[in-house]
């Protein structure tokens, strides 16, 4: 470890330990990569995702209030006994306000969530392992496990498509586990906790609900929080992750809403901006992609929507997100990174035929993310 790196780590620690964490200074530090260890990334992301304010003296109050609110959400919407709510109701009641109707609609969403979280981040075993801080009500059998609820009502070969959402257009899953994670006999696996967070988010946001791909957005956040070296932070990873994920989704939710596809903030508008940047930075490559009719929907759709979480191994994704989360727009630097990815493989793109270029862009080969990030930074300079 060089003296320069040691000094940088010390300066980073001094900033995080200060009575007032200067958010702008934190962005400058984090943009260059958050030093590993000591819970630095976990704390920094909580600040960068606008969950913790700058004033350290307010943290305890904010955390206590938010964690209490999260538990209230769970008690009222997730952990409540279904039988208690529908005992006076009938499954065939056509009334939209019927508890049974609500139950069936929720289960459609839960089916997709359960399927997606069972294959989360397959390049590591973390999500299949047991949490050291499971939900007590679930573990002791006082509340139903969500995956059991799904198993009881699963429909053969059912695929859902939520209203107004068009994420099923193309496959978003590049990294698939060889088989779905199984529930643990004792305790609660991390994927089960992520399932609970996403289901709660869907219930609190009925207009948007859950869309396939959100599991890839929440994965890195939960991993960072739940693997924190600080026991207290780790204990409340679930609640803190929920609010940080909610904050991030409020910034990028337009990517997931089909009715906004053609808007400037929608995914199609973002892909147009991306191709325009490629044209500015490398006209020959842009022309090559145009001549071969390689549309951004074939590769950049996933890059942009999932914030590159499917293109690299998790450690590299975390490093990329250190920089992405420093961008308040959640778009500008992401576009620069995606443009850099194309420019850095220009020689291959100019030489390859259509099938080879499709394979290259859908299975991006460049593995040194620091070079990609440095190139992206230079494009924005």
One Martini backbone bead per residue (centre of mass of N, CA, C, O) as a GRO file, in nm:
protein
  381
    1UNK     BB    1   0.092   0.039   0.027
    2UNK     BB    2   0.085   0.351  -0.039
    3UNK     BB    3   0.117   0.665   0.081
    4UNK     BB    4  -0.105   0.793  -0.094
    5UNK     BB    5  -0.329   0.593  -0.013
    6UNK     BB    6  -0.318   0.636   0.291
    7UNK     BB    7  -0.391   0.935   0.274
    8UNK     BB    8  -0.664   0.899   0.136
    9UNK     BB    9  -0.795   0.727   0.356
   10UNK     BB   10  -0.766   0.935   0.582
   11UNK     BB   11  -0.931   1.158   0.447
   12UNK     BB   12  -1.188   0.992   0.423
   13UNK     BB   13  -1.227   0.935   0.727
   14UNK     BB   14  -1.236   1.228   0.820
   15UNK     BB   15  -1.492   1.296   0.665
   16UNK     BB   16  -1.685   1.073   0.790
   17UNK     BB   17  -1.605   1.179   1.101
   18UNK     BB   18  -1.736   1.433   1.080
   19UNK     BB   19  -1.985   1.647   1.188
   20UNK     BB   20  -1.976   1.736   0.872
   21UNK     BB   21  -2.063   1.597   0.567
   22UNK     BB   22  -1.943   1.684   0.275
   23UNK     BB   23  -2.099   1.608  -0.011
   24UNK     BB   24  -1.912   1.727  -0.231
   25UNK     BB   25  -1.652   1.598  -0.124
   26UNK     BB   26  -1.752   1.307  -0.133
   27UNK     BB   27  -1.790   1.293  -0.437
   28UNK     BB   28  -1.493   1.332  -0.512
   29UNK     BB   29  -1.392   1.081  -0.368
   30UNK     BB   30  -1.595   0.857  -0.472
   31UNK     BB   31  -1.544   0.887  -0.779
   32UNK     BB   32  -1.247   0.743  -0.733
   33UNK     BB   33  -1.319   0.559  -0.501
   34UNK     BB   34  -1.395   0.353  -0.243
   35UNK     BB   35  -1.256   0.236   0.014
   36UNK     BB   36  -1.201  -0.050   0.149
   37UNK     BB   37  -1.364  -0.098   0.425
   38UNK     BB   38  -1.504   0.002   0.732
   39UNK     BB   39  -1.787   0.092   0.593
   40UNK     BB   40  -1.757   0.318   0.372
   41UNK     BB   41  -1.967   0.250   0.153
   42UNK     BB   42  -2.220   0.230   0.324
   43UNK     BB   43  -2.216   0.524   0.426
   44UNK     BB   44  -2.183   0.676   0.159
   45UNK     BB   45  -2.445   0.575   0.021
   46UNK     BB   46  -2.642   0.695   0.229
   47UNK     BB   47  -2.563   0.984   0.144
   48UNK     BB   48  -2.583   0.975  -0.175
   49UNK     BB   49  -2.901   0.868  -0.128
   50UNK     BB   50  -3.040   1.066   0.083
   51UNK     BB   51  -3.064   0.939   0.388
   52UNK     BB   52  -2.828   1.102   0.497
   53UNK     BB   53  -2.722   1.366   0.641
   54UNK     BB   54  -2.460   1.575   0.712
   55UNK     BB   55  -2.544   1.580   1.005
   56UNK     BB   56  -2.450   1.374   1.257
   57UNK     BB   57  -2.651   1.459   1.493
   58UNK     BB   58  -2.912   1.342   1.312
   59UNK     BB   59  -2.890   1.033   1.266
   60UNK     BB   60  -3.038   0.891   1.497
   61UNK     BB   61  -3.315   1.015   1.440
   62UNK     BB   62  -3.349   0.921   1.148
   63UNK     BB   63  -3.306   0.615   1.188
   64UNK     BB   64  -3.526   0.564   1.397
   65UNK     BB   65  -3.765   0.665   1.227
   66UNK     BB   66  -3.726   0.485   0.968
   67UNK     BB   67  -3.718   0.206   1.107
   68UNK     BB   68  -3.997   0.231   1.233
   69UNK     BB   69  -4.152   0.271   0.969
   70UNK     BB   70  -4.076   0.002   0.839
   71UNK     BB   71  -4.205  -0.177   1.056
   72UNK     BB   72  -4.487  -0.069   1.007
   73UNK     BB   73  -4.517  -0.163   0.719
   74UNK     BB   74  -4.485  -0.464   0.777
   75UNK     BB   75  -4.716  -0.499   0.985
   76UNK     BB   76  -4.948  -0.385   0.779
   77UNK     BB   77  -4.850  -0.541   0.479
   78UNK     BB   78  -4.679  -0.827   0.535
   79UNK     BB   79  -4.710  -0.971   0.840
   80UNK     BB   80  -4.993  -1.001   0.809
   81UNK     BB   81  -5.261  -1.191   0.831
   82UNK     BB   82  -5.460  -1.298   0.581
   83UNK     BB   83  -5.696  -1.440   0.736
   84UNK     BB   84  -5.781  -1.187   0.900
   85UNK     BB   85  -5.882  -1.013   0.641
   86UNK     BB   86  -6.077  -1.263   0.486
   87UNK     BB   87  -6.293  -1.406   0.668
   88UNK     BB   88  -6.547  -1.215   0.547
   89UNK     BB   89  -6.474  -1.316   0.274
   90UNK     BB   90  -6.465  -1.391  -0.090
   91UNK     BB   91  -6.302  -1.515  -0.366
   92UNK     BB   92  -6.560  -1.422  -0.572
   93UNK     BB   93  -6.539  -1.133  -0.518
   94UNK     BB   94  -6.567  -0.856  -0.748
   95UNK     BB   95  -6.469  -0.651  -0.565
   96UNK     BB   96  -6.195  -0.445  -0.575
   97UNK     BB   97  -6.198  -0.419  -0.242
   98UNK     BB   98  -6.130  -0.694  -0.204
   99UNK     BB   99  -5.911  -0.892  -0.036
  100UNK     BB  100  -5.888  -1.111  -0.254
  101UNK     BB  101  -5.818  -0.931  -0.494
  102UNK     BB  102  -5.561  -0.821  -0.366
  103UNK     BB  103  -5.421  -1.093  -0.329
  104UNK     BB  104  -5.405  -1.175  -0.630
  105UNK     BB  105  -5.246  -0.928  -0.730
  106UNK     BB  106  -5.004  -0.961  -0.544
  107UNK     BB  107  -4.923  -1.249  -0.652
  108UNK     BB  108  -4.837  -1.167  -0.931
  109UNK     BB  109  -4.595  -1.004  -0.831
  110UNK     BB  110  -4.460  -1.216  -0.643
  111UNK     BB  111  -4.388  -1.421  -0.859
  112UNK     BB  112  -4.168  -1.242  -0.996
  113UNK     BB  113  -3.993  -1.179  -0.755
  114UNK     BB  114  -3.924  -1.468  -0.673
  115UNK     BB  115  -3.783  -1.541  -0.937
  116UNK     BB  116  -3.560  -1.314  -0.935
  117UNK     BB  117  -3.423  -1.344  -0.641
  118UNK     BB  118  -3.322  -1.651  -0.691
  119UNK     BB  119  -3.094  -1.503  -0.916
  120UNK     BB  120  -2.907  -1.322  -0.753
  121UNK     BB  121  -2.597  -1.281  -0.804
  122UNK     BB  122  -2.442  -1.568  -0.914
  123UNK     BB  123  -2.124  -1.494  -0.869
  124UNK     BB  124  -2.238  -1.525  -0.578
  125UNK     BB  125  -2.342  -1.668  -0.250
  126UNK     BB  126  -2.480  -1.461  -0.061
  127UNK     BB  127  -2.803  -1.482  -0.124
  128UNK     BB  128  -2.810  -1.796  -0.017
  129UNK     BB  129  -2.752  -1.701   0.252
  130UNK     BB  130  -2.767  -1.638   0.580
  131UNK     BB  131  -2.887  -1.422   0.801
  132UNK     BB  132  -2.797  -1.250   1.104
  133UNK     BB  133  -3.086  -1.067   1.052
  134UNK     BB  134  -3.367  -1.180   1.086
  135UNK     BB  135  -3.698  -1.212   1.097
  136UNK     BB  136  -3.859  -1.306   1.375
  137UNK     BB  137  -4.152  -1.364   1.279
  138UNK     BB  138  -4.068  -1.558   1.053
  139UNK     BB  139  -3.885  -1.764   1.203
  140UNK     BB  140  -4.123  -1.822   1.432
  141UNK     BB  141  -4.407  -1.832   1.256
  142UNK     BB  142  -4.589  -1.555   1.274
  143UNK     BB  143  -4.508  -1.535   0.966
  144UNK     BB  144  -4.525  -1.551   0.639
  145UNK     BB  145  -4.366  -1.673   0.380
  146UNK     BB  146  -4.352  -1.561   0.065
  147UNK     BB  147  -4.269  -1.825  -0.087
  148UNK     BB  148  -4.514  -1.987   0.024
  149UNK     BB  149  -4.735  -1.818  -0.103
  150UNK     BB  150  -4.649  -1.878  -0.393
  151UNK     BB  151  -4.664  -2.191  -0.392
  152UNK     BB  152  -4.980  -2.198  -0.336
  153UNK     BB  153  -5.036  -2.004  -0.624
  154UNK     BB  154  -4.897  -2.123  -0.853
  155UNK     BB  155  -4.862  -2.088  -1.200
  156UNK     BB  156  -4.822  -2.227  -1.487
  157UNK     BB  157  -4.625  -2.043  -1.683
  158UNK     BB  158  -4.619  -1.760  -1.555
  159UNK     BB  159  -4.650  -1.427  -1.695
  160UNK     BB  160  -4.597  -1.096  -1.630
  161UNK     BB  161  -4.769  -0.775  -1.715
  162UNK     BB  162  -4.761  -0.466  -1.643
  163UNK     BB  163  -4.909  -0.182  -1.639
  164UNK     BB  164  -4.731   0.041  -1.835
  165UNK     BB  165  -4.502  -0.186  -1.882
  166UNK     BB  166  -4.192  -0.266  -2.093
  167UNK     BB  167  -3.961  -0.487  -1.987
  168UNK     BB  168  -4.036  -0.748  -2.181
  169UNK     BB  169  -3.901  -0.695  -2.457
  170UNK     BB  170  -3.630  -0.770  -2.312
  171UNK     BB  171  -3.375  -0.925  -2.187
  172UNK     BB  172  -3.219  -0.861  -1.862
  173UNK     BB  173  -3.074  -1.142  -1.833
  174UNK     BB  174  -2.738  -1.241  -1.816
  175UNK     BB  175  -2.713  -1.343  -1.518
  176UNK     BB  176  -2.750  -1.687  -1.441
  177UNK     BB  177  -2.846  -1.921  -1.248
  178UNK     BB  178  -2.848  -2.263  -1.261
  179UNK     BB  179  -3.027  -2.220  -0.998
  180UNK     BB  180  -3.245  -2.171  -0.770
  181UNK     BB  181  -3.287  -2.061  -0.477
  182UNK     BB  182  -3.317  -2.195  -0.161
  183UNK     BB  183  -3.457  -2.242   0.115
  184UNK     BB  184  -3.422  -2.239   0.451
  185UNK     BB  185  -3.470  -2.420   0.731
  186UNK     BB  186  -3.304  -2.197   0.877
  187UNK     BB  187  -3.397  -1.895   0.879
  188UNK     BB  188  -3.274  -1.631   0.643
  189UNK     BB  189  -3.230  -1.536   0.341
  190UNK     BB  190  -3.135  -1.274   0.153
  191UNK     BB  191  -3.348  -1.310  -0.077
  192UNK     BB  192  -3.595  -1.287   0.115
  193UNK     BB  193  -3.545  -0.993   0.197
  194UNK     BB  194  -3.559  -0.872  -0.086
  195UNK     BB  195  -3.847  -0.966  -0.139
  196UNK     BB  196  -3.976  -0.791   0.083
  197UNK     BB  197  -3.889  -0.515  -0.020
  198UNK     BB  198  -4.019  -0.532  -0.306
  199UNK     BB  199  -4.309  -0.584  -0.212
  200UNK     BB  200  -4.342  -0.326  -0.056
  201UNK     BB  201  -4.285  -0.133  -0.287
  202UNK     BB  202  -4.523  -0.227  -0.463
  203UNK     BB  203  -4.751  -0.153  -0.255
  204UNK     BB  204  -4.659   0.160  -0.232
  205UNK     BB  205  -4.644   0.143  -0.577
  206UNK     BB  206  -4.906   0.076  -0.776
  207UNK     BB  207  -4.843   0.231  -1.044
  208UNK     BB  208  -4.565   0.062  -1.076
  209UNK     BB  209  -4.452  -0.141  -0.897
  210UNK     BB  210  -4.311  -0.425  -1.031
  211UNK     BB  211  -4.004  -0.466  -1.219
  212UNK     BB  212  -3.809  -0.614  -1.414
  213UNK     BB  213  -3.479  -0.520  -1.263
  214UNK     BB  214  -3.499  -0.419  -0.969
  215UNK     BB  215  -3.324  -0.648  -0.852
  216UNK     BB  216  -3.054  -0.525  -0.979
  217UNK     BB  217  -3.064  -0.257  -0.813
  218UNK     BB  218  -3.081  -0.372  -0.512
  219UNK     BB  219  -2.842  -0.568  -0.482
  220UNK     BB  220  -2.592  -0.379  -0.421
  221UNK     BB  221  -2.711  -0.237  -0.176
  222UNK     BB  222  -2.763  -0.480   0.006
  223UNK     BB  223  -2.480  -0.597   0.008
  224UNK     BB  224  -2.335  -0.358   0.139
  225UNK     BB  225  -2.512  -0.349   0.401
  226UNK     BB  226  -2.504  -0.671   0.483
  227UNK     BB  227  -2.160  -0.655   0.479
  228UNK     BB  228  -2.103  -0.494   0.712
  229UNK     BB  229  -1.878  -0.450   0.980
  230UNK     BB  230  -2.110  -0.310   1.115
  231UNK     BB  231  -2.351  -0.432   1.314
  232UNK     BB  232  -2.568  -0.209   1.314
  233UNK     BB  233  -2.587  -0.166   1.012
  234UNK     BB  234  -2.648  -0.466   0.946
  235UNK     BB  235  -2.915  -0.498   1.111
  236UNK     BB  236  -3.045  -0.243   0.918
  237UNK     BB  237  -3.032  -0.314   0.610
  238UNK     BB  238  -3.326  -0.340   0.522
  239UNK     BB  239  -3.436  -0.058   0.584
  240UNK     BB  240  -3.213   0.111   0.445
  241UNK     BB  241  -3.247  -0.014   0.166
  242UNK     BB  242  -3.535   0.071   0.109
  243UNK     BB  243  -3.482   0.384   0.109
  244UNK     BB  244  -3.251   0.389  -0.100
  245UNK     BB  245  -3.407   0.255  -0.327
  246UNK     BB  246  -3.637   0.460  -0.338
  247UNK     BB  247  -3.457   0.703  -0.408
  248UNK     BB  248  -3.342   0.588  -0.670
  249UNK     BB  249  -3.616   0.532  -0.813
  250UNK     BB  250  -3.703   0.834  -0.820
  251UNK     BB  251  -3.471   0.894  -1.038
  252UNK     BB  252  -3.528   0.615  -1.246
  253UNK     BB  253  -3.836   0.541  -1.309
  254UNK     BB  254  -3.861   0.621  -1.614
  255UNK     BB  255  -3.723   0.360  -1.723
  256UNK     BB  256  -3.997   0.175  -1.622
  257UNK     BB  257  -4.202   0.357  -1.797
  258UNK     BB  258  -4.373   0.322  -2.083
  259UNK     BB  259  -4.526   0.604  -2.109
  260UNK     BB  260  -4.210   0.739  -2.105
  261UNK     BB  261  -4.028   0.644  -2.341
  262UNK     BB  262  -4.050   0.923  -2.529
  263UNK     BB  263  -3.932   1.075  -2.326
  264UNK     BB  264  -3.652   1.230  -2.220
  265UNK     BB  265  -3.652   1.043  -1.943
  266UNK     BB  266  -3.673   0.802  -2.096
  267UNK     BB  267  -3.533   0.529  -2.246
  268UNK     BB  268  -3.538   0.632  -2.540
  269UNK     BB  269  -3.416   0.909  -2.482
  270UNK     BB  270  -3.150   0.790  -2.369
  271UNK     BB  271  -3.063   0.634  -2.626
  272UNK     BB  272  -3.039   0.882  -2.804
  273UNK     BB  273  -2.819   1.020  -2.640
  274UNK     BB  274  -2.615   0.794  -2.666
  275UNK     BB  275  -2.587   0.795  -2.980
  276UNK     BB  276  -2.499   1.090  -2.995
  277UNK     BB  277  -2.236   1.049  -2.836
  278UNK     BB  278  -2.110   0.846  -3.026
  279UNK     BB  279  -2.108   1.033  -3.272
  280UNK     BB  280  -1.923   1.250  -3.148
  281UNK     BB  281  -1.677   1.058  -3.056
  282UNK     BB  282  -1.751   0.825  -3.307
  283UNK     BB  283  -1.853   0.827  -3.624
  284UNK     BB  284  -1.764   0.547  -3.733
  285UNK     BB  285  -1.909   0.370  -3.528
  286UNK     BB  286  -2.191   0.480  -3.574
  287UNK     BB  287  -2.201   0.397  -3.874
  288UNK     BB  288  -2.159   0.096  -3.828
  289UNK     BB  289  -2.416   0.048  -3.660
  290UNK     BB  290  -2.609   0.155  -3.875
  291UNK     BB  291  -2.533  -0.038  -4.111
  292UNK     BB  292  -2.599  -0.298  -3.912
  293UNK     BB  293  -2.854  -0.240  -3.739
  294UNK     BB  294  -2.757  -0.152  -3.440
  295UNK     BB  295  -2.943  -0.116  -3.176
  296UNK     BB  296  -2.971  -0.005  -2.852
  297UNK     BB  297  -3.188  -0.220  -2.767
  298UNK     BB  298  -2.975  -0.468  -2.783
  299UNK     BB  299  -2.785  -0.325  -2.525
  300UNK     BB  300  -2.841  -0.036  -2.383
  301UNK     BB  301  -3.097  -0.098  -2.231
  302UNK     BB  302  -2.950  -0.257  -2.005
  303UNK     BB  303  -2.730  -0.068  -1.922
  304UNK     BB  304  -2.920   0.170  -1.834
  305UNK     BB  305  -3.147   0.044  -1.659
  306UNK     BB  306  -2.916  -0.128  -1.470
  307UNK     BB  307  -2.649   0.023  -1.428
  308UNK     BB  308  -2.445  -0.223  -1.516
  309UNK     BB  309  -2.513  -0.483  -1.326
  310UNK     BB  310  -2.479  -0.711  -1.579
  311UNK     BB  311  -2.169  -0.658  -1.704
  312UNK     BB  312  -2.042  -0.722  -1.417
  313UNK     BB  313  -1.892  -0.786  -1.153
  314UNK     BB  314  -1.967  -0.686  -0.844
  315UNK     BB  315  -1.707  -0.529  -0.766
  316UNK     BB  316  -1.727  -0.350  -1.026
  317UNK     BB  317  -2.006  -0.235  -0.976
  318UNK     BB  318  -1.935  -0.085  -0.717
  319UNK     BB  319  -1.727   0.102  -0.847
  320UNK     BB  320  -1.918   0.232  -1.050
  321UNK     BB  321  -2.129   0.336  -0.835
  322UNK     BB  322  -1.954   0.537  -0.693
  323UNK     BB  323  -1.979   0.730  -0.940
  324UNK     BB  324  -2.283   0.735  -1.014
  325UNK     BB  325  -2.381   0.846  -0.720
  326UNK     BB  326  -2.242   1.137  -0.776
  327UNK     BB  327  -2.476   1.172  -0.979
  328UNK     BB  328  -2.768   1.345  -0.958
  329UNK     BB  329  -2.898   1.256  -1.241
  330UNK     BB  330  -2.831   0.941  -1.312
  331UNK     BB  331  -2.711   0.990  -1.634
  332UNK     BB  332  -2.455   1.133  -1.746
  333UNK     BB  333  -2.234   0.926  -1.655
  334UNK     BB  334  -2.367   0.678  -1.769
  335UNK     BB  335  -2.343   0.769  -2.063
  336UNK     BB  336  -2.033   0.793  -2.059
  337UNK     BB  337  -1.971   0.498  -1.997
  338UNK     BB  338  -2.117   0.373  -2.241
  339UNK     BB  339  -1.951   0.525  -2.449
  340UNK     BB  340  -1.674   0.418  -2.361
  341UNK     BB  341  -1.732   0.120  -2.420
  342UNK     BB  342  -1.746   0.162  -2.726
  343UNK     BB  343  -1.476   0.310  -2.786
  344UNK     BB  344  -1.284   0.077  -2.663
  345UNK     BB  345  -1.408  -0.125  -2.917
  346UNK     BB  346  -1.372  -0.006  -3.209
  347UNK     BB  347  -1.193  -0.205  -3.367
  348UNK     BB  348  -1.392  -0.439  -3.354
  349UNK     BB  349  -1.641  -0.296  -3.474
  350UNK     BB  350  -1.499  -0.226  -3.755
  351UNK     BB  351  -1.434  -0.542  -3.821
  352UNK     BB  352  -1.691  -0.667  -3.763
  353UNK     BB  353  -1.966  -0.832  -3.785
  354UNK     BB  354  -2.280  -0.853  -3.680
  355UNK     BB  355  -2.265  -1.101  -3.486
  356UNK     BB  356  -2.006  -1.010  -3.337
  357UNK     BB  357  -2.116  -0.735  -3.232
  358UNK     BB  358  -2.352  -0.843  -3.072
  359UNK     BB  359  -2.187  -1.020  -2.881
  360UNK     BB  360  -2.004  -0.797  -2.767
  361UNK     BB  361  -2.235  -0.602  -2.651
  362UNK     BB  362  -2.386  -0.842  -2.483
  363UNK     BB  363  -2.065  -0.931  -2.402
  364UNK     BB  364  -1.868  -0.756  -2.245
  365UNK     BB  365  -1.501  -0.771  -2.246
  366UNK     BB  366  -1.426  -0.537  -2.068
  367UNK     BB  367  -1.258  -0.545  -1.734
  368UNK     BB  368  -1.134  -0.254  -1.689
  369UNK     BB  369  -1.303  -0.016  -1.517
  370UNK     BB  370  -1.097   0.215  -1.482
  371UNK     BB  371  -1.068   0.277  -1.782
  372UNK     BB  372  -1.361   0.343  -1.833
  373UNK     BB  373  -1.388   0.575  -1.623
  374UNK     BB  374  -1.163   0.752  -1.738
  375UNK     BB  375  -1.288   0.787  -2.015
  376UNK     BB  376  -1.555   0.911  -1.921
  377UNK     BB  377  -1.432   1.159  -1.783
  378UNK     BB  378  -1.300   1.271  -2.046
  379UNK     BB  379  -1.575   1.312  -2.201
  380UNK     BB  380  -1.673   1.539  -1.975
  381UNK     BB  381  -1.436   1.761  -1.994
   0.00000   0.00000   0.00000
